[in-house]
Amino acid sequence: MINFEEEIEKFQPSLDIDQAEDAIYHTDMADVTDIIKEILKDMKSN
């Protein structure tokens, strides 16, 4: 039978997950609102 307490003690998170999490949280991505604001700004200047 699986000893869950022992397995939890041995658990180490994958570095890939940590790296992906950092990339997601530290990336400044434009959302739809930013894109619409940029389009409106371009339309006003033309």
C-alpha positions in Angstrom: 0.0 0.0 0.0 1.2 3.6 -0.7 2.4 5.6 2.3 1.2 9.0 1.3 3.1 10.8 4.1 6.4 9.3 2.9 5.6 10.2 -0.7 4.8 13.8 0.2 8.1 14.1 2.1 10.0 12.9 -1.0 8.1 15.2 -3.4 10.0 18.0 -5.1 8.3 20.3 -7.6 9.4 20.2 -11.2 11.7 23.0 -12.2 9.8 23.3 -15.4 6.7 24.2 -13.5 8.5 26.9 -11.5 10.1 28.3 -14.6 6.7 28.4 -16.4 5.1 30.1 -13.4 7.8 32.8 -13.4 7.4 33.4 -17.1 3.7 33.7 -16.9 3.7 36.1 -13.9 6.6 38.3 -15.0 5.5 38.8 -18.6 3.8 42.0 -19.5 1.3 40.8 -22.1 -1.2 43.1 -23.8 -4.8 42.2 -23.3 -7.8 43.1 -25.4 -8.2 46.4 -23.7 -4.6 47.4 -24.4 -5.0 46.5 -28.0 -8.3 48.5 -28.4 -6.7 51.5 -26.7 -3.8 51.3 -29.2 -6.2 51.1 -32.2 -8.2 54.0 -31.0 -5.1 56.1 -30.4 -3.9 55.3 -34.0 -7.3 56.2 -35.4 -7.3 59.5 -33.6 -3.8 60.4 -34.8 -4.7 59.7 -38.5 
